[in-house]
């Protein structure tokens, strides 16, 4: 729950940092650089494990893309809309699990895919009904890409479950630094994103505090997920949508419309069904 809370309300500090001149991508680099330093200091052998394991580099890219896309999207777009598009993740997990884990496509999985697609179509349907229900803005695209990357991240975590926790955690944190940093550098060289401002007490302190919250939330997630049934953890993580939506509506980070509520309901139903299916399989 703590992890879901931190992720759900993280849009606000990222926007505050952006107002002080620190682009969300550079903020992501700083947040995860602190985590990399902590793991590197306490578990230095984890670096060798990541470097020697090509599969963990897929996790680096997947996690890095997830964090870069999500943090950037919630900093510039409607938070409620972005989070709902991000939670199309169960749709991508079905496809990726079939391709990478050779899991069979069950009837329930097909139902989840249809629900998620219907929800996405409603959320993305253009105002006035003209055009196709596709992402029409950068935040929309970032939300969809972030959700796909999150699905790949989760599938790779299952595929590489035999790896040590510190190596997987380091791979994920390194991804946040490398992918966000690489993208920010490219955009900076093209003049499409500002370089980090000169150090100032205000934004540096906020970035360090945010880093601490993300590190603690990740440790909380690993602690809780290791001790709770997977279906329970998945349901708890869905509260991120609640935290993000309520905080956005209260603090002016998003608006709720009928189409957003209806489409979002179908997307969340698909995510909930995925947890129920895993629960039934575990007890079967």
N, C-alpha and C positions, 0 to 999 in steps of 0.2 A: 504493500500500500504506500509506503514511503517513497519507493522508486516511482510509482505511478504519479504521486503528488509532485515530486520534483520535475518529472518530465512534463506533466500537465500544465504547470505554471511557469516553466522555464522561458516561455515566450516573452514574459514581462521583463526579466533582467536582460535578455538579449536585445530587446527593443531599447532599453535604457542605455545599454552600451553603444548601440547604434547611434543614438542621439548624441552621444559624446564622441562620435567620430570613429568608433571601432566597428568595422563591418562584421556581420554575423559569422562569416567564414573565418576571419582572423580571431574572433572571440572563441570559436570552436577550437581552433589550434591551441590557444592559451589554456582553455579548460582541460583539454586532454593531454597537453604537454605536462601539466602538473601530475596527472594520474600516471603517465608513463614514467616520470621521474621517481614517483613513490614506489611503483612496482620494481623499477630498475634498481632502486636502492635496497629494497627488502628481498627481492627475488631475482638477483642478477642473472641466474642461469636461464631464466625464461627467455632472454634475448636469443640465446643459442638455439633453444627449442623452436622459436618462431623462424629463425633464419634457415634452419635445417628442414623445415616442413613446408613444402609447396602448398599443401591444402590450406594451411593457416594463412597464406597470403591471399587466398580467395576470401577468407574471413576478414582480412585487413581491408580489402577493397569494398566488400559488402557493408561492413560496419561503418567504414569511413564515409561511403556514399550515403548511408542512412542518416548519419549525424549531420553531414554537411547539408543535405537536402532539407531535412526537417527543420534544423535551426534557422536556415536561411528563409524557408517558406513561412514559418510562424512569425518571423521578424518583419516581413513585408506584406503578408496576405491576411485574409480573414482567418483567424485562428480556428474557429469551429469547422469551417469548410476544409482547411488543410488537414486537420486531425482526422476528420472522417475519411478523406481520400487516402490518408496514410494507413488507415485501418482496413483498406482493401487487402491488407497483407494475407489473410486466410485464403483469398483467391489465388494469390501467387504461390502460396505454400503448396496448394494442391498440385499445381502445374510443376513446380520445382521438385517436389517430393517424388513425383512420377518420373521425372527426367534423371534426377541425381540419386534417389534412394530406391528407385524401381518399385515404389509403392503402388498397389492396385488402386484404380479409380472406382471408389464405391458409389452406390446410389446416393448416399447422404452427401458425399463430397460433390457430386454433380448438382445436387440441390443447393448446396452452399455457394457454388460457383454462380448459379443462376440468380440467387438472391443478391450476391455481391454485385454482379453485373447490373441487375435491375436498380439497385440502390445507387450505383455509380452513375447510371444513365439519368436518374432523377436529379441527383446533385449537380451533374454537369450540363443538364439541359439548358440551352440558352434562353435568356429572357425573351419572351415574345414567341417562343416555340420555333424560331427560324434557325436552321442549321443542325449540325450533328452534335450529339452529347459527348464532346471531346474536351480535353483541357484547353482553355482559351487564354490562359495567363501563365506567367512564370510561376507564381505560387501554386497554381493547380498542377503544373507539370512537376514541380519539385515535390509536392505531396504524393503524387502517383509514383514517381521514381523512388522516393524515400520508402514508401510502402513495399515496393518490389524488392528493394535492397534489404529491407528489414526481413522480408520473407526468406530471401537467400541467406541472410545472416542466421536465422533460426534453423533453417535446413542444414547449413554447414555446422552449426553447433551440435546438432543431433548426429551428423555424419562423423564428426571428429570428437565424439563424447569421450573417447579413450585418452585424449590428450589431457595434460594437467590443467587445472583451473587457472593457474597463473599464466600459462602460455596462451590460453584462449582469451583471457582478460587483456593481456598485453597486446595481442593481435588486434583486438577491438579498439583499444585506446590508441594504438599506433595508427590505425586506420583513420581515426578522427583527426590526427595531426597531419598525416601525409596527404590524404585526399582533400581535406579542406584547405590545407596549406598550398598544395599544388594548384587547385582551382583558383584560390585567391591570388596567387602569383600570376597566373595566366591572365586573369581579369585585370589585375593591376597593371601589367605590361601593356594591355590593350586600352587602358584608360577607362575601363568600365566599372572599376571598383577602387575605392580609396585605399592607400597603404595605411598601416597602423599609425595613429597619431603619436606625438611625443608622449612619453610616460607622464602620467598625472596621477596624483593620489586617488582621485575619485574613481576613474575607470579601472585602474590597476587593482585597487582594493575590491571593487565589485567583481572583477574577473576572478580574483583569488577566492573570494567567498563562494562564487558560483562553482569554481573548480572543486572546492571542498564538498559542496552539496552533491555534485555529480559523482564524486568518488565514494561518498558515504552511501548514496542511493544505489550504486552498482554493487557495493559490498552487501547492502541490505537485500538486494535482489538475489544475489548468489546464496546468501544465508537462507532466505525464505524458500527459494525454489528448490534447494536441496532437501528441505524438510517438509514440503507440502506436496500433495498429489499434483501432477501436471495440470489436470483440469481445474483444480482450485486456483493455482497460480495464474492460469490464463484468464479466468473470470476476474480475479483481483486486478490484473493488469488492465482490464477493460475500463476500470475506474479512471484511468488516465483521460479518457474522453470526457467523463463527468467533470473532473478537475479543470481540464482545459476549457470546456464549454462554459462552466459557471464563472471561472475567473475572467474569461474573455468578455462575457456578457456584462459582468459587473465593472470591468475596467476599460471597456470600450475597445476590445481587441477583436470583436466580431459581432455579427447579428444573426438572429435565428429567424428563418423563414419557414413557411409550410413545406416547401419542396426539400429544404435542407433537413427538416425534422423527419419527413417521410423517407427520403433516401437514406439518411443516416440510420434510421431505425432498421431498414433492411440490411445495411452493411453490418451493423452491430449484431443483428440476429444471425447472420452468417457466421460471424466470429463466435457467438455463443454456441451455435450448433456444433462448431468444430471442437469445442471443449466437451460438449455432451457426448459426441461421438468417441472421443478419446477415453472418456470415463466409462462408456459402455464397453469399449474394447478391453479396457483394463480389468473390468469385472466379469468379462465373458470368458 
